[in-house]
Amino acid sequence: MMNTSNMPRKAGSASGGKILIIGKGYLGTRCAQSWDDAVITDKIVETVEDVEKLIDEHQPDTILNAAGIVGKPNVDWCETHQVETYKGNTLLPLIIAETCQKKGVYLLHMGTGCIFYGTAPDNQAWTEEDYANPVAVYTRCKYAADLVLSKLPNIGVARIRIPLDCQPHPANLIDKLASYPKIVDVENSITVVEDMIDVFHQLLEKKAEGIYHVTNPGSIKWREIMEMYKKYVDPSHSNDWISEGELVELGLADKKRSNNVMTSLNLPKLGIKMRPVKEAVEDAIKKYRDSKK
Ligand SMILES: NC(=O)c1ccc[n+]([C@@H]2O[C@H](COP(=O)([O-])OP(=O)(O)OC[C@H]3O[C@@H](n4cnc5c(N)ncnc54)[C@H](OP(=O)(O)O)[C@@H]3O)[C@@H](O)[C@H]2O)c1
């Protein structure tokens, strides 16, 4: 469905059938807004029976699990709420997976690329074949689910990383960076939300199994994003730059954050492409500016 050189289009007549999105949060809602063939539920799911009820009610062909616990106001919350974190990020995906296996419904689960810290063992970008090295409670719990789900049939795991969106939202990297007086000068792989929405739809259509790194090809420095922000959104914006170590030393975060560069070996095998990161970010920032007018 995606016109990768330009923009994702709204899915109208997907061959993948009806999609049920579990988890009416930021990213589940963004997908639901773009897909004509999807319904989204805000029902809290705790048991296999809860998921069975949803499947019986909606009769989906595929499910996107966009539910999870990301921590509020930020991921540091998970460090002191371990039970809630594993329930939402480890147990919940397993419960949804068990029900999907039982009912013969394909499941696409949202994972995170933040399970990788630093450089990959071979000093290249992290691929779907690499074992991760999660540090924080949130990333350990997310990875635990990946390890199980990635070997089950009729299930895909789509790992995204640090969403950057053309629509304002507190979890949008543009809004986050613009709100920080001090920013760490790091380089990362990220996911542009419009591209994510399109790739997820293709994975659901294809009922793709295994792990997929849904990050835009290449890497980008926060400095480059802020230069584009100043160019297109707010020329008067300013911030200070700090080192990675200073983030925790200055008390701006409790736990070291993941920084990494990822790549996908598995999307190209399905013929799925994403726009190069700098092109996609520039496009998103221009649209973000227009959305504020
Ligand atoms: N945002 C990111 O930076 C990012 C990056 C990588 C991966 N991800 C993954 O993407 C997924 C969606 O994240 P998001 O940013 O959209 O987070 P979000 O806005 O917090 O959305 C998650 C939603 O799941 C709901 N939820 C929690 N437990 C549930 C349960 N037992 N049953 C049904 N719904 C439940 C939450 O409800 P409440 O609000 O009521 O708790 C919330 O509405 C998560 O799996 C997350 O790990 C996010």
The ligand as a MOL file (V3000), in Angstrom:
LIG
                    3D

  0  0  0     0  0            999 V3000
M  V30 BEGIN CTAB
M  V30 COUNTS 48 52 0 0 0
M  V30 BEGIN ATOM
M  V30 1 N 5.8520 5.5880 22.2950 0
M  V30 2 C 7.0780 5.1000 22.1150 0
M  V30 3 O 8.0830 5.8080 22.2210 0
M  V30 4 C 7.2570 3.6420 21.7640 0
M  V30 5 C 8.4810 3.2230 21.2470 0
M  V30 6 C 8.6550 1.8890 20.9410 0
M  V30 7 C 7.6370 0.9860 21.1530 0
M  V30 8 N 6.4580 1.4110 21.6770 0 CHG=1
M  V30 9 C 5.4200 0.4140 21.9410 0
M  V30 10 O 4.2640 0.7500 21.2210 0
M  V30 11 C 3.1020 0.3480 21.9420 0
M  V30 12 C 2.1290 1.5190 22.0210 0
M  V30 13 O 2.7910 2.5820 22.6960 0
M  V30 14 P 2.1290 4.0390 22.8250 0
M  V30 15 O 3.2290 5.0090 22.6970 0
M  V30 16 O 0.9390 4.1490 21.9530 0 CHG=-1
M  V30 17 O 1.6960 3.9930 24.3600 0
M  V30 18 P 0.3650 4.5370 25.0410 0
M  V30 19 O -0.0620 5.8260 24.4530 0
M  V30 20 O 0.5790 4.4820 26.5210 0
M  V30 21 O -0.6960 3.4360 24.6080 0
M  V30 22 C -0.7520 2.1730 25.1760 0
M  V30 23 C -2.1870 1.8760 25.4730 0
M  V30 24 O -2.3130 0.5450 25.9840 0
M  V30 25 C -3.2840 0.5900 26.9930 0
M  V30 26 N -3.1690 -0.5690 27.8630 0
M  V30 27 C -2.3080 -0.8070 28.8810 0
M  V30 28 N -2.5540 -2.0050 29.4440 0
M  V30 29 C -3.6000 -2.5260 28.7530 0
M  V30 30 C -4.3410 -3.7200 28.8570 0
M  V30 31 N -4.0630 -4.6440 29.8040 0
M  V30 32 N -5.3590 -3.9340 28.0030 0
M  V30 33 C -5.6680 -3.0340 27.0350 0
M  V30 34 N -5.0190 -1.8690 26.9040 0
M  V30 35 C -3.9870 -1.6240 27.7550 0
M  V30 36 C -2.9950 1.8830 27.7200 0
M  V30 37 O -4.0670 2.2550 28.5290 0
M  V30 38 P -3.7690 3.2350 29.8070 0
M  V30 39 O -3.3000 4.5380 29.2350 0
M  V30 40 O -5.0890 3.2900 30.4520 0
M  V30 41 O -2.7010 2.5690 30.5960 0
M  V30 42 C -2.7960 2.8190 26.5320 0
M  V30 43 O -4.0160 3.3180 26.0690 0
M  V30 44 C 3.5990 -0.1770 23.2900 0
M  V30 45 O 3.7000 -1.5800 23.2320 0
M  V30 46 C 4.9930 0.3980 23.4040 0
M  V30 47 O 5.8520 -0.4230 24.1730 0
M  V30 48 C 6.2310 2.7210 21.9640 0
M  V30 END ATOM
M  V30 BEGIN BOND
M  V30 1 1 1 2
M  V30 2 2 2 3
M  V30 3 1 2 4
M  V30 4 1 4 5
M  V30 5 2 4 48
M  V30 6 2 5 6
M  V30 7 1 6 7
M  V30 8 2 7 8
M  V30 9 1 8 9
M  V30 10 1 8 48
M  V30 11 1 9 10
M  V30 12 1 9 46
M  V30 13 1 10 11
M  V30 14 1 11 12
M  V30 15 1 11 44
M  V30 16 1 12 13
M  V30 17 1 13 14
M  V30 18 2 14 15
M  V30 19 1 14 16
M  V30 20 1 14 17
M  V30 21 1 17 18
M  V30 22 2 18 19
M  V30 23 1 18 20
M  V30 24 1 18 21
M  V30 25 1 21 22
M  V30 26 1 22 23
M  V30 27 1 23 24
M  V30 28 1 23 42
M  V30 29 1 24 25
M  V30 30 1 25 26
M  V30 31 1 25 36
M  V30 32 1 26 27
M  V30 33 1 26 35
M  V30 34 2 27 28
M  V30 35 1 28 29
M  V30 36 1 29 30
M  V30 37 2 29 35
M  V30 38 1 30 31
M  V30 39 2 30 32
M  V30 40 1 32 33
M  V30 41 2 33 34
M  V30 42 1 34 35
M  V30 43 1 36 37
M  V30 44 1 36 42
M  V30 45 1 37 38
M  V30 46 2 38 39
M  V30 47 1 38 40
M  V30 48 1 38 41
M  V30 49 1 42 43
M  V30 50 1 44 45
M  V30 51 1 44 46
M  V30 52 1 46 47
M  V30 END BOND
M  V30 END CTAB
M  END
